[in-house]
Amino acid sequence: MDIDEIISRNSSVYSRHLIERVRHLMFWARQKELAPFLVSPRQAYVLFILYNLGHKATLVELSKYTNRGISAISTQLTRMENDGLVKKVQESPKSHLLKFELTEKGIDVQKRSNDMLSDKTIMSVLSEKERQQLISILLKLKNRAEKYL
């Protein structure tokens, strides 16, 4: 008997198991695909967010958009700054507000990593209607789960 047979007896547990398993597999497929660029899926997501916010964002904004704590995103941005993907910029000489900005290298890595196929290929097994249904279901689950925080 395998784990799916054991867990499938309880549909709530089995649903959670499958969500986690798919998330894990998609994460590793993306990580494998990003390996040549020496960035992780989380770093690629930060690059994506920064790119779509006009290349600059505060630590608080990035924390909000990535659903990560300020200290965790700060540590990640420090590593990304050391790797030449982002840089800290001061809005004005007298301002204490720091923003993080994509470097040319960060823009290049973001553009090339955005063209990766793993997510698109995996999701291609679903029709557009099925993807919209999946999004609707996942949003329901997300909204309910947020009530526990």
Secondary structure, 3 states (H helix, E strand, C coil): CCHHHHHCCCHHHHHHHHHHHHHHHHHHHHHHHHHHHCCCHHHHHHHHHHHHCCCEECHHHHHHHHCCCHHHHHHHHHHHHHCCCEEEEECCCCCCCEEEEECHHHHHHHHHHHCCCHHHHHHCCCCHHHHHHHHHHHHHHHHHHHCCC
